[in-house]
């Protein structure tokens, strides 16, 4: 019973973490491709 509850908790928290990592990766890629234009606008 205790193991089942622990496994269920892990399964529940995984999609949120995955979604966060995907959003972070998207942000990094966005900044990577727009870094040149962002630097031009800043300086």
Secondary structure, DSSP 8 states (H G I E B T S, - for coil): -HHHHHHHHHHHHHHHHHHHHHHHHHHHHHHHHHHHHHHHHH-
